[in-house]
Amino acid sequence: MSTRCQRRRSPSSRTTRSATRGISEAWDDDGEEYGEDRLAELVKKNESLSVVELEKLIQSDVETYTKGRPATDNVTVIIVKRL
């Protein structure tokens, strides 16, 4: 069994994150995916947060987006900040 991860880091960013499809493919009531762009924008806007705070924010945002529906795929986020 393989798990696909999306890894993103912009050249000017100090934060790198990897997330499984359970986050990017989480759906809202209209069947729209949470998406990589939304996740990237959330991380970019909140880069000043600690790794723990950022992980909690992502979790909360996905839960709000899906209105608490259970995930249909593996949900994993790894966040690394360069000092």
N, C-alpha and C positions, 0 to 999 in steps of 0.2 A: 504494500500500500504506500502510495506516495502522497505527499502534501505539497501543494504549490504555494510558494510565498512570493509576495511582491516586496522588493527592497527598493527604497527610495532615499536619495539624499541630494539636495541641490548643492551646487558648487559653493555657494556662500553660506550654507547652513552648517551648524555645529551638531545637528541632530540627524541620526540615521535611524530609520525604522523599517522593520519587516512585519508584514501582516499576512495572515492566511486568508483564503477566500471567504471564510465565515464572516469576516468584517466587510470586505469590499462588495460581496454579493448578498449582504443582508438586505431584505426588501421592506419597503413601506407598504401602506394599505393599497396603493395604486400599482404595486408590482415593480416600482422603480428601485434599482439597486443603490445602496449607499455610495458605492463607487470609490475608486482610487483618487479621483480629483478632490472629492469632499474630504477624504482622509488626509491627503497632502495639505490641503488648505487649513484644516484644523490644526495640524502639527505646526505648520508655518506660523500661524497666528498666535500660537501658544508656546513657542519655542523657549520662552523664558521660564516656563514651569519646570519643576524637577521631573526626573524620569517617572517617579511614582505618581506625581500629580497628573502628568500627561497621560499616563496609562489609564488612570481613573477617569479622566476627562473623555478619552476615546471610548472607554466602556460605557460611560453614561450617555454620550452622544449617540452611539449605536443603539443602545436600549431605548432612548427617546425616539429615535428615527423609526424603529421597528415596533414601537409601542409595547415593548416587553415580550414580544413573541419569542419563543425559543429559537436558537440558532439551528440552521439546517445543515451546517458544515462546521468543521473544526474552527475554533476561534482562538487565535494566538497572536499576540503582539510582542515584538521585541524592540526596545528603544535603547539606543546608545548615544550618549552625548560626548562629544570631544571637548576636552578641557583646554 
